Amino acid sequence: MRVGWAIVGGIALGAALWWWSTRDEREHARIERERQAAAEAEAARPVLYRWRDGNGVLQITEQPPHGKNAGRKYRRVEREPYDGIEVHGDRDAGLPEATGQ
């Protein structure tokens, strides 16, 4: 009977040591999953790309520069405003009326 308990205790101790020794790997895997989920969420946001072509003309497109314009510097522009920012196109800006002088 003591041998059986010794085997069960050895198995439990081995499992506990395995769990303890792999905790860093599990933590790194969790951090990597969170980083990947954040990157996927950022990639899923609708954006526009703002760049200038070879003639200096401003281009705003749904795709980054490609083809003959590949390699040009561009800037990502969010299509949707961030939370807390209100955008109203029909609202008066509160500027004084222009006089026809």
N, C-alpha and C positions, 0 to 999 in steps of 0.2 A: 504494500500500500504506500509506503514511503517513496518508493521508486516512481510510482505514478504521479504523486504530488511533486516530486523533483522534476519530472518531465514537464508537467503543466507549468510549474514555476519558471523553468528554463525557457519555455516557449513564450510565456508572458514577458519575461525579462528581455528576451531577444526582440519581441515586437516593440516593447517600450524603447529599447535602444535604437532600433531602426527608425521609429517615429521621431525620436529626439535628434538623430543625426541627419535627417532629411528635411528638417523644418526650414532651413535657409533656402533649399531648392524650391520648396512649395511657396515661400514668400516671393522669390524671384519670379516664379511662374505667374503668381497672382498679379504682381506689378506689371509684368509683360502683357498679360491679358487686358488689364486696365488701360495701358498705354495704347495697345492696338485698338481697343474699343473707342478711345478718344480720337485716334487718328481716323478711324472709319467714320465717326460722327462728323468730324471736321470736313472730310472729303464729301460727305453727303449733303452738306449745306450748298444751296444754289449760289454760285458766284459768277461774276463777269470778269473778263480780263481786259485791262486797259494798257495799251502800248502804242508806240508810234512806228509807222512803216518806214520804208526807205526814203520816201519823199517828205517825211516829217509830219504826215497826216495822222491825227489821233484816231485810233481804232479801239472800239469797245466791242468785244465779241464774247461768245459763250465758250470758245476754245482758246487755249493759249496759242501764241504765234507758232505756226508750223509752215512747212514747205520752204519757200524762199525767204520767209521771215523767221525761220527757226533760229533760236539762239538770241533773239532780241530780248532785252529786258522788259518785263511786264509786271503789273501790279494786280493783285487779286482785289476785287471790289465786291463787297457783300451785296446781294440783291435785297435781302430782308434786313430791316434795321434791327439793331440789338434791342433786347428787352429794356424797357424804360425810356426809349426814344420814340417820340411821337412825330409822325410825318403827316402833314395835312397840306395837300396841294391847293385847297380852296380857301385856306385861312389867310387873312390879311396880315402882312408882316409888320404892320404898325408903322410903316414909313410915311413920311409926309407926302401929300399929293404933289405931283410934278406940275409946275406952272409952265404954260406955253410961251416962254420968253425967248 
